[in-house]
């Protein structure tokens, strides 16, 4: 007879390698407002931050390949190696 408990993670040792943090901690580590992180885990977000949901609680696996890959996609570098903003000229 099968119990109603959740199935264990296939590779539990791999899961414990990552630090599980909340949105406020992720925001602090990235140097952005918590509201910015919250926007990127909502259903309508285009490029969602990889996360886990425990009911209403959202958590992130700091150091996981998924989160590291998402962070790498956020890197912006121009041809000169610097990041700059394009200004619009007024006619």
N, C-alpha and C positions, 0 to 999 in steps of 0.2 A: 504494500500500500504506500502510495506516495504522499508526502507531507505537503502542506501549503506554503512552506518556507521557501525563500528565494534560493535559486540554484547558486552554488559557489562560483566565484570567478575561476575560469579555466586555469589561468596561471597566476595564482595568488601572489607568488613571490614577485612577479613582474609588477603587479598593481601596487605593492607596498614600496616600490622604488620611488614613487612619485608622492610629492607632498600635496595633500588635498587642502585647497584654500577657498575662501569665499570671495564674493565680488569686491568687497571693500579691500581685502588684502591684494587681490589682483590689480585693482586700480592703483593702489599705493605702489606696488612694484613696477607698474608701467608708467607711473607719474601722470595719470589721467584721472578725471573725476569718476566717481562710482557710477554716476548717471550715464557716462559714456559706455562703460562696461555693460550696464543694464540694457541699453539700447541694442547692443550687439549680441544679446542672447534671446531677444524677442523673436517670435515666429516670423515677423515681417522683415527681419534683418536680411540684407543681401549676402553678406559674408560673415556668418555667425562665428563667434568664438567657440571652439570645441568645449563642451561643458556637460555636466551631469545634473539631472534634476531629481531631487528627493522631495516629491510633493511640491511645495512652494519654494523650497530651498535650492539654490543653484550653487554648484561647486565646480572647481577647476582642478585639473591634475597638473600641478606645476612641475615642469621637467619632462612631461610626456611627449612622445613624438608628434602627436596631433597638435598640441598647443605650440610646440616649437615650430612646426611646419606653418601654422597660421601666423606666427610672429614673423617668420622669414618672408612670407608673402607681403607683409606690411612694410618691408624695407624699400625706401625710395632713394635712388641715386641717379643723378644726372650724368651726362657725358664727362663733365668736369670733376665729378666725384663729390660735388656739393649738392645740397638740397636747397632749392629756391622757389619762391612763389612767383607766378606769372601775374604781372599787373596789367589791368585793362586801361588803355588810353582813352581819354574822353575826346569825342570829335570836336 
